[in-house]
Structures are given as structure tokens and as C-alpha cells.
Amino acid sequence: MFYNIAMPKIGLIGGSGLENPEILKEARDIEVNTPYGKPSSPLKVGKISGVEVVLLSRHGRTHSIMPTNVPNQANIWALKQQGCTHILASTACGSLRETACGSLREEIRPGNLVIIDQFIDRTTKRTQTFYEQNQVCHIPMAEPFCTKLRQQLVESAEELGLSYHKTGTIITIEGSRFSTRAESHLFRQWGADVINMSTVPEVVLAREAGICYAAVAMSTDYDCWKESEVTFEEVLKVFGKNAEIFYGLSPKFKKGNANASRTLRRQLWVGGLRKRASIFQIRITNGSNLKSEPFLIGPNQE
């Protein structure tokens, strides 16, 4: 199955609230399998504002999969197999930032959205590549999130009047335990803004697969460095913003929309990303396993 890059297809990971039939049209479930096993959940395919989307529940639809056991390889492979050209991921996070004298960072309050632009990896047990044997893939990761797709998210958040931050560094820990107070203070010293258990290796695998990837982190509370309380109702309110921003973004992907034709086709699909996407798609179409063919990435191919 080859995709047409002039017709973006969006993979949504997380997607709380997007299964609402008033938002997701022509919805249906499909079961898929991959060389890496089954993804976290059945895929729900449909359309939002006329744009084809594929929803995947990262931790399963009943939240039964712990962070370490999320089948990230299968998840990304499944979305690529369905022809997804872009991935929008949502994640809950704890805030590591509060306004302080001399700080250049705004306070990230519970309820704020953060359009992530960098990550720090503190996971320890997760496979982070499709190239596990007989070859090495040195993937550039200086800018791990798609710049143009992030800008689309920023514009959508602005248009919707949401409380958001244009940039932020997320630190992904292994879980499923939360941080100690000493760890939380250490992460703040490292420059991390928010903390979660899911972004890595999802973003890395998407890069290997040649998929434009961006993530919206939803701050539910302050991490344990700060004494604070958050109610269940406040958390649910934050989750609801996930649907708002993704629903607000979807019309930008329509073929007839000027933003889609100019920004997405001309700016997002360039250089090494297009090359990686094409090679990866050929292997999926032919049913071949990535482990059997080397695909080395150097800085000049990015």
C-alpha cells in the first residue's frame, strides 16, 4: 500500500475524546498485526473534517498496558502500514516549571498544553529502533519533533484560545513509578519542563519510519518537587483539550486547503524524511522485515 503524500493521513496516538461520533465520522475498528506483534489496541479509522485519521490507544482502550510494555514498534509499524504520513500524539505530563525570579520559562500550570520540541530520555528497558540485528541506524535527532507540524499545532492552539506553551523539553522516565523528590529536582536542574512515561521511543521510531511526528503534552499537575493538589475533575478537563486542539488542526490537512497544499506537501515532505518514508513503505508493501536490510542514516541525509 503506497500513500499519496498530496493526501495526508493522520495517525492519532492517545486521542482521548476524539472517538466522539460528532467528531469522528465513518468510524470503524480494524484489527491488524505486524512483524512486532499486535499494536496496543485495534485501530479506529474514520474522518475528521474530511481528513482520514487512524486512532490508536497507546495504553490500550482500558489503560491496561504499563509504560514499559507499550509495543511501540508495533504501534508505529501499524500506523505506517495504514498509510499514515503524520502522527499527532497526546500525553499527560507533570509540570517541572514555575515562575521564578530570573527564569526565562513561563510557569506551566496544570491545565496548560505544551507543544514539545525536545526530549531527554531516561528510559532503560525499551527497544528504540527497528534495526536490531546485522545493521545500525544512526538517526539524527537534534530536532526530534517535526517543526512544521508543531507550528500547525501552535496556530490551532492560538485560534482556539487555549492556554499553551510553544516549546518545552519533556523528560521521559521508565515508570511505572513516579519520580522521587530528589529526581524531580534533578530533572529541573537539567532544564526539563515537563515529565511523562511515553514519548520515548515513540518519537524515535516515527523518525526512523519517515513519519512527521509532533506531540502535545497536557499538564495535569506539578511533579513531586512542588506540594500541590489536583482534582480528578481538573484532569478530565485537561484531557478534553486534546480533542479540541486536534479537531481544530484537522481542517489544515484538507487537500483543498491552501495550508495543506503549500505547507504540508512542499515543506513537511523534504529531503531525508521523504527518502526514509519511501524506503520504509516499500518494505512494508513487500512484507519484508526491516531486520534483513541495512539502511544507514548520516547527517548529510537528514
HELIX and SHEET records of a PDB file:
HELIX    1   1 PRO A   67  ASN A   69  5                                   3    
HELIX    2   2 ASN A   72  GLN A   81  1                                  10    
HELIX    3   3 THR A  147  LEU A  160  1                                  14    
HELIX    4   4 ARG A  181  GLN A  189  1                                   9    
HELIX    5   5 THR A  199  GLU A  208  1                                  10    
HELIX    6   6 PHE A  232  LEU A  249  1                                  18    
HELIX    7   7 SER A  250  PHE A  253  5                                   4    
HELIX    8   8 ALA A  258  ALA A  258  1                                   1    
HELIX    9   9 ASN A  259  LEU A  268  3                                  10    
HELIX   10  10 GLY A  271  THR A  285  1                                  15    
HELIX   11  11 LEU A  290  SER A  292  5                                   3    
HELIX   12  12 PRO A  299  GLN A  301  5                                   3    
SHEET    1   A 8 LYS A  25  ILE A  30  0                                        
SHEET    2   A 8 LEU A  43  ILE A  48 -1                                        
SHEET    3   A 8 VAL A  51  LEU A  56 -1                                        
SHEET    4   A 8 ILE A  10  ILE A  13  1                                        
SHEET    5   A 8 HIS A  86  SER A  95  1                                        
SHEET    6   A 8 VAL A 194  ASN A 196 -1                                        
SHEET    7   A 8 THR A 169  ILE A 173  1                                        
SHEET    8   A 8 GLN A 118  ARG A 122  1                                        
SHEET    1   B 8 LYS A  25  ILE A  30  0                                        
SHEET    2   B 8 LEU A  43  ILE A  48 -1                                        
SHEET    3   B 8 VAL A  51  LEU A  56 -1                                        
SHEET    4   B 8 ILE A  10  ILE A  13  1                                        
SHEET    5   B 8 HIS A  86  SER A  95  1                                        
SHEET    6   B 8 CYS A 212  TYR A 222  1                                        
SHEET    7   B 8 LEU A 113  ILE A 115 -1                                        
SHEET    8   B 8 TYR A 164  HIS A 165  1                                        
END                                                                             
